[in-house]
Amino acid sequence: MSDNRPKLCQTTTFCAVPAPPPENLQIAERAEEPGRPIRSQLAADFGEARILFRVGPKGENEWTDRKGVRHRGLRLYFATRLARPDVGSIWVVFDHATVDAPETQILVRDLDRRKIRVIVDGRTEGNRGLAFVAYRIAVVDSTTGIGPTFLSRDGQQPYIRYEYNSDYVRKDWEQMITSSCGGGPLTATPRAWTLERERLCAP
């Protein structure tokens, strides 16, 4: 028997094992002393002295590729000035060979670290020991849960910004509510979308 209800009212995808829940990354309380290559990139990106606080996993996060070249994995930082230590930018340092200068990207500027959460996709227990790769990063208001999502297709630069009410987030939300796989947006979504579904799916 066919289901003639709107697609938003149907579960069209079934998964035996749902995706792990998103992870909230903590901004470190103590500043980190960056090496020379990162200090050079800080000057290039910000044009002034900055101090860095690691966002999320600590440690060197190093790995070796098939050619025997050592890499440092992707890292997230809260970059701020000593004069205003609670206001700064979310800054990405991409995976790079240890002998090379890294590629970097500023995701959001002028954030109060006390009023935000940084969220990434969750990891299964089996891959927690692997290099940290954030394919999606959301920087949201800690009260409303609303904020932009940054997407990188391969975990390397560049990240593309999508607002919480964008077509990208809408598609992600629709996929979540029509499947049992979990996942979905890392940010809160517009209330109007939920009201629309309730209207369409009312008995």
Buried (B, 14 or more C-beta within 10 A) or exposed (E): EEEEEEEBBBEEEEEEEEBBEBBBBBBBEEBBEBEEBBBEBBEEBBEEEBBBBBBBBEEEBEEEEEEEEEBBBBBBBBBBEEEEEEBBBBBBBBBBEBEEEBBBBEBBEEBEBEEBBBBBBBBEEEEEEEBBBBBBBBBBBEEEBBBBBBBBEEBBBEBEBBEBEBEBBBEBBBBBBBBEBBBBBBBBBBEEBEEEBEEEEEE
